[in-house]
């Protein structure tokens, strides 16, 4: 499509979105499917009914999302968190929903249900999280976005936090996503270009308890929706390109109330000791294909070994330099892959360090 045609269609869409809605709003239900991806569909509700108390429990065909068999395919959507809709604007909303089977049990892909129980048990310790979500942009033909067709850019070095043509790719997409998150109410705290060209990172947090998973999933949804408008694909694979290129992670920063005050280093060290004892259990829920990323190279520790250290980006757990100097703050778990389910990661961290599972 030519640039003039694109401009025309964008202007036409904007004119439709500016039309009054007659007291009705659009509520787009967003959920996690059976392949750790995102799905959504929209319903019309009265503006006065856009609350948790009044939004309906909806359903969808789970046999088409790898969440139910064909002979019993209805899966139900229960609203869990509400965000403003940056695509439609106005009073329209995005509804992050949990998935439930027809008998009322959580769907096998619903990890939020368990995470909420864990966070409720640990709420007095005030667990805070911040997740650094790395991802890679691809053209529709499968080539990394902005890379020379049929070739490769120069080796890693100038791309991390880079500026200028040939060093960063897709900044307009990233800026649009950032603003969409701010409008929606997602607790996005920053962005940066990453080490591999066409790879970026956004950070969400600090969030307390279950809020971390809710806000990260919605930030991902907004990202893939924004990229869709540019005709660009988003990959959360931890090693999207083989070779001497960095992988993609979801470094998870974590603290409790006791860690964040003077003398907190003692509690950070105790948490690290507990994490060391359950390294294998954590790796099991820290993302698919993570062994391709956690090789001990490219700023990672090896998947088979647990390690920790101050300012060590090659360790499983890093204590930031300023935390080591102050003696309190937080720890960074560098093991999670970019394709994690944040509900699983945050809940197992709390189970291990607080609930002593």
C-alpha positions as YAML, in Angstrom:
chain: A
units: angstrom
residues:
- id: 1
  name: UNK
  ca: [0.00, 0.00, 0.00]
- id: 2
  name: UNK
  ca: [1.34, 3.44, -0.88]
- id: 3
  name: UNK
  ca: [2.09, 6.03, 1.80]
- id: 4
  name: UNK
  ca: [-0.77, 8.23, 0.58]
- id: 5
  name: UNK
  ca: [-3.22, 5.32, 0.79]
- id: 6
  name: UNK
  ca: [-1.99, 4.47, 4.27]
- id: 7
  name: UNK
  ca: [-2.47, 8.07, 5.39]
- id: 8
  name: UNK
  ca: [-5.98, 8.10, 3.94]
- id: 9
  name: UNK
  ca: [-6.99, 4.91, 5.74]
- id: 10
  name: UNK
  ca: [-5.46, 6.13, 9.03]
- id: 11
  name: UNK
  ca: [-7.39, 9.40, 8.75]
- id: 12
  name: UNK
  ca: [-10.57, 7.49, 7.95]
- id: 13
  name: UNK
  ca: [-10.09, 5.23, 11.00]
- id: 14
  name: UNK
  ca: [-9.48, 8.26, 13.21]
- id: 15
  name: UNK
  ca: [-12.73, 9.83, 12.03]
- id: 16
  name: UNK
  ca: [-14.69, 6.68, 12.93]
- id: 17
  name: UNK
  ca: [-13.03, 6.46, 16.36]
- id: 18
  name: UNK
  ca: [-14.12, 10.06, 17.04]
- id: 19
  name: UNK
  ca: [-17.81, 9.25, 16.58]
- id: 20
  name: UNK
  ca: [-20.04, 9.30, 19.71]
- id: 21
  name: UNK
  ca: [-20.92, 5.87, 21.11]
- id: 22
  name: UNK
  ca: [-24.43, 6.52, 22.36]
- id: 23
  name: UNK
  ca: [-23.76, 5.75, 26.01]
- id: 24
  name: UNK
  ca: [-22.18, 2.41, 25.13]
- id: 25
  name: UNK
  ca: [-18.54, 1.38, 25.40]
- id: 26
  name: UNK
  ca: [-16.44, -1.40, 23.95]
- id: 27
  name: UNK
  ca: [-14.89, -3.86, 26.42]
- id: 28
  name: UNK
  ca: [-12.15, -5.96, 24.86]
- id: 29
  name: UNK
  ca: [-11.54, -9.14, 26.87]
- id: 30
  name: UNK
  ca: [-7.90, -10.27, 26.75]
- id: 31
  name: UNK
  ca: [-6.73, -13.71, 27.85]
- id: 32
  name: UNK
  ca: [-3.72, -16.04, 27.74]
- id: 33
  name: UNK
  ca: [-4.19, -19.00, 25.40]
- id: 34
  name: UNK
  ca: [-2.92, -22.58, 25.55]
- id: 35
  name: UNK
  ca: [0.36, -21.70, 23.83]
- id: 36
  name: UNK
  ca: [1.39, -18.82, 26.12]
- id: 37
  name: UNK
  ca: [0.07, -16.36, 23.56]
- id: 38
  name: UNK
  ca: [-2.64, -13.71, 23.74]
- id: 39
  name: UNK
  ca: [-6.18, -13.65, 22.40]
- id: 40
  name: UNK
  ca: [-8.95, -11.07, 22.61]
- id: 41
  name: UNK
  ca: [-12.54, -10.33, 21.60]
- id: 42
  name: UNK
  ca: [-14.84, -7.39, 22.19]
- id: 43
  name: UNK
  ca: [-18.33, -6.89, 23.56]
- id: 44
  name: UNK
  ca: [-20.60, -3.84, 23.96]
- id: 45
  name: UNK
  ca: [-21.61, -2.78, 27.48]
- id: 46
  name: UNK
  ca: [-23.35, 0.18, 29.03]
- id: 47
  name: UNK
  ca: [-20.87, 2.72, 30.32]
- id: 48
  name: UNK
  ca: [-22.29, 2.31, 33.82]
- id: 49
  name: UNK
  ca: [-21.59, -1.43, 33.71]
- id: 50
  name: UNK
  ca: [-17.84, -1.19, 33.10]
- id: 51
  name: UNK
  ca: [-16.95, -2.35, 36.63]
- id: 52
  name: UNK
  ca: [-15.82, -5.65, 38.13]
- id: 53
  name: UNK
  ca: [-19.18, -6.02, 39.80]
- id: 54
  name: UNK
  ca: [-21.15, -5.65, 36.58]
- id: 55
  name: UNK
  ca: [-18.93, -6.94, 33.77]
- id: 56
  name: UNK
  ca: [-20.23, -10.30, 32.67]
- id: 57
  name: UNK
  ca: [-18.48, -13.65, 32.73]
- id: 58
  name: UNK
  ca: [-18.03, -14.40, 29.03]
- id: 59
  name: UNK
  ca: [-16.94, -17.52, 27.16]
- id: 60
  name: UNK
  ca: [-15.01, -18.62, 24.07]
- id: 61
  name: UNK
  ca: [-14.20, -21.72, 22.03]
- id: 62
  name: UNK
  ca: [-11.31, -23.30, 23.89]
- id: 63
  name: UNK
  ca: [-10.84, -25.98, 21.23]
- id: 64
  name: UNK
  ca: [-9.57, -23.23, 18.93]
- id: 65
  name: UNK
  ca: [-7.03, -21.92, 21.46]
- id: 66
  name: UNK
  ca: [-5.57, -25.23, 22.71]
- id: 67
  name: UNK
  ca: [-7.45, -24.89, 26.01]
- id: 68
  name: UNK
  ca: [-10.28, -27.42, 25.73]
- id: 69
  name: UNK
  ca: [-11.35, -30.50, 23.74]
- id: 70
  name: UNK
  ca: [-13.87, -30.13, 20.94]
- id: 71
  name: UNK
  ca: [-16.59, -32.10, 22.74]
- id: 72
  name: UNK
  ca: [-16.49, -29.70, 25.74]
- id: 73
  name: UNK
  ca: [-15.08, -26.55, 24.25]
- id: 74
  name: UNK
  ca: [-16.64, -23.71, 26.26]
- id: 75
  name: UNK
  ca: [-14.08, -21.91, 28.42]
- id: 76
  name: UNK
  ca: [-15.18, -18.99, 30.58]
- id: 77
  name: UNK
  ca: [-13.61, -15.57, 30.98]
- id: 78
  name: UNK
  ca: [-13.74, -13.96, 34.41]
- id: 79
  name: UNK
  ca: [-12.56, -10.31, 34.58]
- id: 80
  name: UNK
  ca: [-9.37, -9.92, 36.64]
- id: 81
  name: UNK
  ca: [-8.02, -6.43, 35.83]
- id: 82
  name: UNK
  ca: [-9.29, -3.43, 33.86]
- id: 83
  name: UNK
  ca: [-7.19, -1.03, 31.78]
- id: 84
  name: UNK
  ca: [-8.04, 1.93, 29.55]
- id: 85
  name: UNK
  ca: [-8.10, 1.16, 25.83]
- id: 86
  name: UNK
  ca: [-5.46, 3.28, 24.02]
- id: 87
  name: UNK
  ca: [-6.58, 2.10, 20.57]
- id: 88
  name: UNK
  ca: [-10.23, 3.14, 20.80]
- id: 89
  name: UNK
  ca: [-9.78, 5.87, 23.40]
- id: 90
  name: UNK
  ca: [-12.68, 7.44, 25.26]
- id: 91
  name: UNK
  ca: [-14.26, 5.32, 27.99]
- id: 92
  name: UNK
  ca: [-13.49, 2.02, 26.22]
- id: 93
  name: UNK
  ca: [-11.64, -0.59, 28.25]
- id: 94
  name: UNK
  ca: [-9.40, -3.63, 28.05]
- id: 95
  name: UNK
  ca: [-10.38, -6.43, 30.42]
- id: 96
  name: UNK
  ca: [-7.67, -8.90, 31.38]
- id: 97
  name: UNK
  ca: [-9.52, -12.12, 32.14]
- id: 98
  name: UNK
  ca: [-8.82, -15.46, 33.81]
- id: 99
  name: UNK
  ca: [-9.88, -18.68, 32.08]
- id: 100
  name: UNK
  ca: [-12.13, -21.25, 33.79]
- id: 101
  name: UNK
  ca: [-13.57, -24.60, 32.74]
- id: 102
  name: UNK
  ca: [-17.30, -25.25, 32.54]
- id: 103
  name: UNK
  ca: [-17.22, -27.01, 35.94]
- id: 104
  name: UNK
  ca: [-15.84, -23.87, 37.61]
- id: 105
  name: UNK
  ca: [-12.24, -25.08, 37.98]
- id: 106
  name: UNK
  ca: [-9.34, -22.98, 36.67]
- id: 107
  name: UNK
  ca: [-8.29, -23.90, 33.15]
- id: 108
  name: UNK
  ca: [-4.96, -25.73, 32.95]
- id: 109
  name: UNK
  ca: [-3.45, -22.58, 31.42]
- id: 110
  name: UNK
  ca: [-4.73, -20.31, 34.20]
- id: 111
  name: UNK
  ca: [-1.65, -19.73, 36.35]
- id: 112
  name: UNK
  ca: [-3.04, -16.50, 37.76]
- id: 113
  name: UNK
  ca: [-5.46, -18.42, 40.00]
- id: 114
  name: UNK
  ca: [-2.63, -20.10, 41.94]
- id: 115
  name: UNK
  ca: [-0.46, -16.97, 41.92]
- id: 116
  name: UNK
  ca: [-3.24, -14.94, 43.52]
- id: 117
  name: UNK
  ca: [-3.49, -17.45, 46.38]
- id: 118
  name: UNK
  ca: [0.27, -17.30, 46.91]
- id: 119
  name: UNK
  ca: [0.34, -13.51, 46.91]
- id: 120
  name: UNK
  ca: [-2.56, -13.33, 49.36]
- id: 121
  name: UNK
  ca: [-0.68, -15.61, 51.78]
- id: 122
  name: UNK
  ca: [2.44, -13.44, 51.51]
- id: 123
  name: UNK
  ca: [0.78, -10.01, 51.44]
- id: 124
  name: UNK
  ca: [2.09, -8.95, 54.87]
- id: 125
  name: UNK
  ca: [5.66, -9.15, 53.54]
- id: 126
  name: UNK
  ca: [4.78, -6.79, 50.65]
- id: 127
  name: UNK
  ca: [6.52, -8.62, 47.76]
- id: 128
  name: UNK
  ca: [7.50, -6.16, 45.04]
- id: 129
  name: UNK
  ca: [8.56, -7.07, 41.52]
- id: 130
  name: UNK
  ca: [9.94, -5.36, 38.46]
- id: 131
  name: UNK
  ca: [10.39, -7.32, 35.23]
- id: 132
  name: UNK
  ca: [12.69, -6.35, 32.35]
- id: 133
  name: UNK
  ca: [10.93, -7.72, 29.27]
- id: 134
  name: UNK
  ca: [13.24, -8.26, 26.29]
- id: 135
  name: UNK
  ca: [11.83, -9.03, 22.85]
- id: 136
  name: UNK
  ca: [12.80, -9.02, 19.17]
- id: 137
  name: UNK
  ca: [11.07, -7.45, 16.17]
- id: 138
  name: UNK
  ca: [10.68, -9.35, 12.90]
- id: 139
  name: UNK
  ca: [9.33, -8.51, 9.45]
- id: 140
  name: UNK
  ca: [6.38, -10.57, 8.21]
- id: 141
  name: UNK
  ca: [8.82, -12.55, 6.04]
- id: 142
  name: UNK
  ca: [10.61, -13.78, 9.16]
- id: 143
  name: UNK
  ca: [13.71, -11.60, 8.81]
- id: 144
  name: UNK
  ca: [14.79, -9.48, 11.80]
- id: 145
  name: UNK
  ca: [13.28, -6.03, 11.45]
- id: 146
  name: UNK
  ca: [15.64, -3.55, 9.83]
- id: 147
  name: UNK
  ca: [18.40, -6.08, 9.05]
- id: 148
  name: UNK
  ca: [19.92, -6.12, 5.54]
- id: 149
  name: UNK
  ca: [17.85, -8.45, 3.38]
- id: 150
  name: UNK
  ca: [19.74, -11.72, 2.97]
- id: 151
  name: UNK
  ca: [22.59, -10.45, 5.14]
- id: 152
  name: UNK
  ca: [23.64, -9.42, 8.62]
- id: 153
  name: UNK
  ca: [24.37, -6.16, 10.39]
- id: 154
  name: UNK
  ca: [27.73, -5.53, 12.03]
- id: 155
  name: UNK
  ca: [28.59, -7.40, 15.24]
- id: 156
  name: UNK
  ca: [27.10, -6.46, 18.59]
- id: 157
  name: UNK
  ca: [28.49, -3.36, 20.24]
- id: 158
  name: UNK
  ca: [26.88, -0.14, 18.98]
- id: 159
  name: UNK
  ca: [23.24, -1.21, 19.37]
- id: 160
  name: UNK
  ca: [22.69, -1.34, 23.14]
- id: 161
  name: UNK
  ca: [20.96, 1.92, 24.15]
- id: 162
  name: UNK
  ca: [22.02, 3.16, 20.72]
- id: 163
  name: UNK
  ca: [20.95, 6.25, 18.83]
- id: 164
  name: UNK
  ca: [20.99, 6.88, 15.12]
- id: 165
  name: UNK
  ca: [20.11, 5.15, 11.87]
- id: 166
  name: UNK
  ca: [21.78, 1.78, 11.48]
- id: 167
  name: UNK
  ca: [22.07, 1.37, 15.24]
- id: 168
  name: UNK
  ca: [18.41, 1.15, 16.26]
- id: 169
  name: UNK
  ca: [15.45, -0.31, 14.40]
- id: 170
  name: UNK
  ca: [11.76, 0.35, 15.01]
- id: 171
  name: UNK
  ca: [11.94, 3.19, 17.49]
- id: 172
  name: UNK
  ca: [8.57, 4.56, 16.33]
- id: 173
  name: UNK
  ca: [6.92, 1.25, 17.30]
- id: 174
  name: UNK
  ca: [8.60, 1.29, 20.69]
- id: 175
  name: UNK
  ca: [7.60, 4.88, 21.43]
- id: 176
  name: UNK
  ca: [4.00, 4.17, 20.41]
- id: 177
  name: UNK
  ca: [3.94, 1.17, 22.73]
- id: 178
  name: UNK
  ca: [5.38, 3.19, 25.61]
- id: 179
  name: UNK
  ca: [2.69, 5.85, 25.26]
- id: 180
  name: UNK
  ca: [-0.05, 3.21, 24.89]
- id: 181
  name: UNK
  ca: [1.05, 1.63, 28.18]
- id: 182
  name: UNK
  ca: [1.03, 4.97, 29.99]
- id: 183
  name: UNK
  ca: [-2.46, 5.74, 28.68]
- id: 184
  name: UNK
  ca: [-3.76, 2.29, 29.61]
- id: 185
  name: UNK
  ca: [-2.49, 2.55, 33.19]
- id: 186
  name: UNK
  ca: [0.19, -0.12, 32.84]
- id: 187
  name: UNK
  ca: [3.06, 0.50, 35.26]
- id: 188
  name: UNK
  ca: [5.72, 0.73, 32.57]
- id: 189
  name: UNK
  ca: [8.88, 2.29, 33.96]
- id: 190
  name: UNK
  ca: [11.24, 2.51, 30.99]
- id: 191
  name: UNK
  ca: [12.52, 1.27, 27.62]
- id: 192
  name: UNK
  ca: [15.88, 0.77, 25.92]
- id: 193
  name: UNK
  ca: [17.39, -0.73, 22.80]
- id: 194
  name: UNK
  ca: [19.13, -4.02, 23.58]
- id: 195
  name: UNK
  ca: [22.46, -5.61, 22.67]
- id: 196
  name: UNK
  ca: [21.26, -7.41, 19.52]
- id: 197
  name: UNK
  ca: [20.01, -5.17, 16.71]
- id: 198
  name: UNK
  ca: [16.18, -5.17, 16.44]
- id: 199
  name: UNK
  ca: [15.97, -6.31, 20.06]
- id: 200
  name: UNK
  ca: [14.37, -4.04, 22.67]
- id: 201
  name: UNK
  ca: [13.40, -4.06, 26.31]
- id: 202
  name: UNK
  ca: [10.67, -2.47, 28.36]
- id: 203
  name: UNK
  ca: [10.45, -2.55, 32.12]
- id: 204
  name: UNK
  ca: [7.29, -2.91, 34.18]
- id: 205
  name: UNK
  ca: [7.19, -2.20, 37.91]
- id: 206
  name: UNK
  ca: [7.52, -1.88, 40.73]
- id: 207
  name: UNK
  ca: [4.32, -3.87, 41.15]
- id: 208
  name: UNK
  ca: [3.12, -5.59, 44.30]
- id: 209
  name: UNK
  ca: [2.01, -9.20, 44.28]
- id: 210
  name: UNK
  ca: [-0.44, -10.31, 41.59]
- id: 211
  name: UNK
  ca: [-0.28, -6.89, 39.94]
- id: 212
  name: UNK
  ca: [3.08, -7.82, 38.38]
- id: 213
  name: UNK
  ca: [1.63, -10.55, 36.20]
- id: 214
  name: UNK
  ca: [-1.42, -8.47, 35.29]
- id: 215
  name: UNK
  ca: [0.59, -5.48, 34.15]
- id: 216
  name: UNK
  ca: [3.24, -7.44, 32.26]
- id: 217
  name: UNK
  ca: [0.66, -9.45, 30.31]
- id: 218
  name: UNK
  ca: [-1.23, -6.31, 29.38]
- id: 219
  name: UNK
  ca: [2.02, -4.60, 28.33]
- id: 220
  name: UNK
  ca: [2.72, -7.56, 26.05]
- id: 221
  name: UNK
  ca: [-0.77, -7.35, 24.56]
- id: 222
  name: UNK
  ca: [-0.33, -3.66, 23.85]
- id: 223
  name: UNK
  ca: [3.04, -4.34, 22.23]
- id: 224
  name: UNK
  ca: [1.79, -6.98, 19.80]
- id: 225
  name: UNK
  ca: [-1.23, -4.82, 18.95]
- id: 226
  name: UNK
  ca: [0.91, -1.76, 18.25]
- id: 227
  name: UNK
  ca: [3.36, -3.82, 16.17]
- id: 228
  name: UNK
  ca: [0.41, -5.28, 14.25]
- id: 229
  name: UNK
  ca: [-0.42, -1.79, 13.01]
- id: 230
  name: UNK
  ca: [3.11, -1.52, 11.55]
- id: 231
  name: UNK
  ca: [2.95, -5.00, 10.02]
- id: 232
  name: UNK
  ca: [5.72, -6.18, 12.36]
- id: 233
  name: UNK
  ca: [5.87, -9.39, 14.42]
- id: 234
  name: UNK
  ca: [7.07, -9.57, 18.03]
- id: 235
  name: UNK
  ca: [9.07, -12.57, 19.22]
- id: 236
  name: UNK
  ca: [9.45, -13.43, 22.90]
- id: 237
  name: UNK
  ca: [11.65, -16.44, 22.12]
- id: 238
  name: UNK
  ca: [14.73, -16.51, 24.40]
- id: 239
  name: UNK
  ca: [17.11, -17.26, 21.51]
- id: 240
  name: UNK
  ca: [15.41, -16.01, 18.34]
- id: 241
  name: UNK
  ca: [18.63, -16.14, 16.29]
- id: 242
  name: UNK
  ca: [21.42, -18.68, 16.58]
- id: 243
  name: UNK
  ca: [25.00, -17.51, 16.53]
- id: 244
  name: UNK
  ca: [26.97, -14.87, 18.37]
- id: 245
  name: UNK
  ca: [23.90, -12.84, 19.31]
- id: 246
  name: UNK
  ca: [22.47, -12.16, 22.75]
- id: 247
  name: UNK
  ca: [19.36, -14.03, 23.78]
- id: 248
  name: UNK
  ca: [16.28, -12.44, 25.32]
- id: 249
  name: UNK
  ca: [15.37, -12.63, 28.99]
- id: 250
  name: UNK
  ca: [12.87, -11.35, 31.51]
- id: 251
  name: UNK
  ca: [15.14, -10.43, 34.41]
- id: 252
  name: UNK
  ca: [12.99, -10.34, 37.51]
- id: 253
  name: UNK
  ca: [13.78, -7.85, 40.26]
- id: 254
  name: UNK
  ca: [12.37, -8.80, 43.65]
- id: 255
  name: UNK
  ca: [12.21, -7.52, 47.19]
- id: 256
  name: UNK
  ca: [10.18, -7.76, 50.36]
- id: 257
  name: UNK
  ca: [9.51, -5.07, 52.93]
- id: 258
  name: UNK
  ca: [12.34, -6.45, 55.09]
- id: 259
  name: UNK
  ca: [14.82, -6.28, 52.20]
- id: 260
  name: UNK
  ca: [14.03, -2.66, 51.42]
- id: 261
  name: UNK
  ca: [15.01, -1.19, 54.78]
- id: 262
  name: UNK
  ca: [18.32, -0.80, 56.59]
- id: 263
  name: UNK
  ca: [19.73, -4.22, 57.41]
- id: 264
  name: UNK
  ca: [17.90, -5.72, 54.46]
- id: 265
  name: UNK
  ca: [21.02, -7.40, 53.03]
- id: 266
  name: UNK
  ca: [20.63, -10.17, 55.60]
- id: 267
  name: UNK
  ca: [17.18, -10.95, 54.19]
- id: 268
  name: UNK
  ca: [18.44, -10.73, 50.60]
- id: 269
  name: UNK
  ca: [21.18, -13.25, 51.36]
- id: 270
  name: UNK
  ca: [18.72, -15.56, 53.09]
- id: 271
  name: UNK
  ca: [16.46, -15.42, 50.04]
- id: 272
  name: UNK
  ca: [19.38, -16.25, 47.74]
- id: 273
  name: UNK
  ca: [20.23, -19.30, 49.86]
- id: 274
  name: UNK
  ca: [16.66, -20.54, 49.51]
- id: 275
  name: UNK
  ca: [16.64, -19.89, 45.77]
- id: 276
  name: UNK
  ca: [19.86, -21.89, 45.39]
- id: 277
  name: UNK
  ca: [18.23, -24.97, 46.93]
- id: 278
  name: UNK
  ca: [15.35, -24.95, 44.41]
- id: 279
  name: UNK
  ca: [17.28, -24.00, 41.27]
- id: 280
  name: UNK
  ca: [15.94, -26.94, 39.25]
- id: 281
  name: UNK
  ca: [12.32, -26.27, 40.21]
- id: 282
  name: UNK
  ca: [12.67, -22.65, 39.21]
- id: 283
  name: UNK
  ca: [14.30, -23.42, 35.87]
- id: 284
  name: UNK
  ca: [11.34, -25.71, 35.09]
- id: 285
  name: UNK
  ca: [8.97, -22.71, 35.02]
- id: 286
  name: UNK
  ca: [11.42, -20.05, 33.83]
- id: 287
  name: UNK
  ca: [10.55, -20.34, 30.13]
- id: 288
  name: UNK
  ca: [10.62, -22.73, 27.19]
- id: 289
  name: UNK
  ca: [13.92, -23.20, 25.29]
- id: 290
  name: UNK
  ca: [15.75, -21.34, 28.04]
- id: 291
  name: UNK
  ca: [18.69, -23.75, 27.69]
- id: 292
  name: UNK
  ca: [19.44, -22.08, 24.36]
- id: 293
  name: UNK
  ca: [19.95, -18.80, 26.20]
- id: 294
  name: UNK
  ca: [21.46, -19.82, 29.56]
- id: 295
  name: UNK
  ca: [24.78, -21.04, 28.19]
- id: 296
  name: UNK
  ca: [27.17, -19.13, 30.42]
- id: 297
  name: UNK
  ca: [27.85, -16.74, 27.54]
- id: 298
  name: UNK
  ca: [26.23, -13.49, 26.40]
- id: 299
  name: UNK
  ca: [25.72, -12.17, 29.95]
- id: 300
  name: UNK
  ca: [24.09, -15.32, 31.36]
- id: 301
  name: UNK
  ca: [24.87, -17.96, 33.93]
- id: 302
  name: UNK
  ca: [24.77, -21.62, 32.90]
- id: 303
  name: UNK
  ca: [21.37, -23.30, 33.20]
- id: 304
  name: UNK
  ca: [22.82, -26.20, 35.16]
- id: 305
  name: UNK
  ca: [24.58, -24.13, 37.81]
- id: 306
  name: UNK
  ca: [23.34, -21.68, 40.44]
- id: 307
  name: UNK
  ca: [25.50, -18.67, 41.22]
- id: 308
  name: UNK
  ca: [25.17, -15.21, 42.73]
- id: 309
  name: UNK
  ca: [27.25, -12.09, 43.08]
- id: 310
  name: UNK
  ca: [27.32, -8.32, 43.34]
- id: 311
  name: UNK
  ca: [27.13, -6.60, 39.94]
- id: 312
  name: UNK
  ca: [27.77, -9.95, 38.19]
- id: 313
  name: UNK
  ca: [25.69, -10.19, 35.02]
- id: 314
  name: UNK
  ca: [26.94, -13.71, 34.45]
- id: 315
  name: UNK
  ca: [25.35, -14.95, 37.68]
- id: 316
  name: UNK
  ca: [21.96, -16.53, 38.30]
- id: 317
  name: UNK
  ca: [21.18, -13.89, 40.91]
- id: 318
  name: UNK
  ca: [22.73, -10.44, 40.74]
- id: 319
  name: UNK
  ca: [22.84, -8.04, 43.64]
- id: 320
  name: UNK
  ca: [23.07, -4.55, 42.06]
- id: 321
  name: UNK
  ca: [26.20, -2.61, 42.98]
- id: 322
  name: UNK
  ca: [24.27, 0.16, 44.73]
- id: 323
  name: UNK
  ca: [22.35, -2.40, 46.80]
- id: 324
  name: UNK
  ca: [25.59, -4.01, 47.92]
- id: 325
  name: UNK
  ca: [26.94, -0.58, 48.87]
- id: 326
  name: UNK
  ca: [23.83, 0.50, 50.80]
- id: 327
  name: UNK
  ca: [23.20, -2.85, 52.45]
- id: 328
  name: UNK
  ca: [19.53, -3.08, 51.47]
- id: 329
  name: UNK
  ca: [17.25, -3.02, 48.43]
- id: 330
  name: UNK
  ca: [16.46, -5.89, 46.07]
- id: 331
  name: UNK
  ca: [17.89, -8.81, 44.09]
- id: 332
  name: UNK
  ca: [17.74, -9.54, 40.35]
- id: 333
  name: UNK
  ca: [16.92, -13.06, 39.19]
- id: 334
  name: UNK
  ca: [18.54, -13.22, 35.74]
- id: 335
  name: UNK
  ca: [17.40, -16.76, 34.91]
- id: 336
  name: UNK
  ca: [13.85, -16.17, 33.58]
- id: 337
  name: UNK
  ca: [13.51, -16.27, 29.78]
- id: 338
  name: UNK
  ca: [11.66, -13.67, 27.76]
- id: 339
  name: UNK
  ca: [8.71, -16.05, 27.18]
- id: 340
  name: UNK
  ca: [7.89, -16.69, 30.85]
- id: 341
  name: UNK
  ca: [4.44, -16.63, 32.31]
- id: 342
  name: UNK
  ca: [5.04, -13.94, 34.98]
- id: 343
  name: UNK
  ca: [2.39, -15.48, 37.24]
- id: 344
  name: UNK
  ca: [4.45, -18.69, 37.46]
- id: 345
  name: UNK
  ca: [7.74, -16.89, 38.04]
- id: 346
  name: UNK
  ca: [6.52, -14.47, 40.70]
- id: 347
  name: UNK
  ca: [4.58, -17.15, 42.57]
- id: 348
  name: UNK
  ca: [7.47, -19.61, 42.77]
- id: 349
  name: UNK
  ca: [9.83, -16.86, 43.96]
- id: 350
  name: UNK
  ca: [7.40, -16.01, 46.77]
- id: 351
  name: UNK
  ca: [6.82, -19.68, 47.59]
- id: 352
  name: UNK
  ca: [10.56, -20.30, 47.85]
- id: 353
  name: UNK
  ca: [11.64, -17.18, 49.73]
- id: 354
  name: UNK
  ca: [8.60, -16.44, 51.91]
- id: 355
  name: UNK
  ca: [6.38, -19.49, 52.22]
- id: 356
  name: UNK
  ca: [9.36, -21.89, 52.46]
- id: 357
  name: UNK
  ca: [8.09, -24.40, 49.93]
...
